[in-house]
């Protein structure tokens, strides 16, 4: 373990650079290239402080595309994503350079308007609604008209002075627009003092908890999408790694269900399947793309990728459970693997599942130096490693799942 600690310390400087790059990526939405929700929260905090300090107005507009799910269902997610990119660029043309335009949720967009009164924010919201109503978005030969529900809030007019209160209020304004049938602009209407006294302290606390949970989930989802985009960047450098990770999801899901693992652990395995080779972002391209046999020095470099990946993921709280999976997915059941030489049940269960899925998917895939093995041959190779390279119980589970697939 001391050797592992030394190697980890040696990677700290390099990993800090990678973490900085990850933070830069996570500040922007990978699809639309607008700011991401996490950046929106940071800027909202800054702009609210400035508004309070200098006694300036600040407004927020939240737009949500009506019935966007039906567009995805009708035309498919690829065309839906193309539409979101067009919509984002259309909004960018209609907002000022000083406005902070963000992809708020999947089909929702927000605009922070510094030093803007409620009246001017409402005028802009109505103009956006009218422009969107008249615009034809084009996907290939298909013309689509969109409708949006828009909510508007203002500091200090609406009596809101916290980030959570502002987010909750603008959500309510959008819901109000949707309740009116969408294609509508609504302002936030504060609860009157007479009505407010009817709300119990317990209900206020529950409302706050709900708002915090919603904000946390949005941050987690946006950050996860950004990390996935960061991982997919590997595909540009190493096409096999990009495809391999995506195809592993189905294998770990099937294994998790066969082993009776909890839904939470299966979700963690799916995340780990996508991110297990993230550390290769820190490996030289010449080594990643080399078709000939690696030298010992090059192989030692490759062996660093679980440490690099684990160090990147370690700083992301909601992914903390998958750090051991990533760190130890190249351990062997007989103790002859890396990075720590763990043996048998010393290796976390998630890492043991990931290890077998990793090798099996590699065997049934084309590689630069060989063609894919038939599944029967690949399973024979896996069986030959039972008890040495792989956990025998997980080998049996893989055999059962592949047998079910044939039926």
Secondary structure, 3 states (H helix, E strand, C coil): CHHHHHHHHHCHHHHHHHHHHHHHHHCECCCCCCECHHHHHHHHHHHHHHHHHHCCCEEEEEEEECCHHHHHHHHCHHHHHHHHHHHHHHHHHHCCCCCEEEEEECCEEEEEEECCCHHHHHHHHHHHHHHHHHCCEEECCEEECCCEEEEEEEECCCCCCCHHHHHHHHHHHHHHHHHCCCCEEEECCCCCHHHHCCCCHHHHHHHHHHHHHHHHHHHHHHHHHHHHHHHHCHHHHCHHHHHHHHHHHHHHHHHHHHCCCCHHHHHHHHHHHHHCCHHHHHCCHHHHCCCCCCCHHHHHHHCCHHHHHHHHHHCCHHHHHHHHHHHCCCCCCCCCCCCCCCCHHHCCHHHHHHHHHHHHHHHCCCECCECCCCHHHHHHHHHHCECCCECHHHHHHHHHHHHHHHC
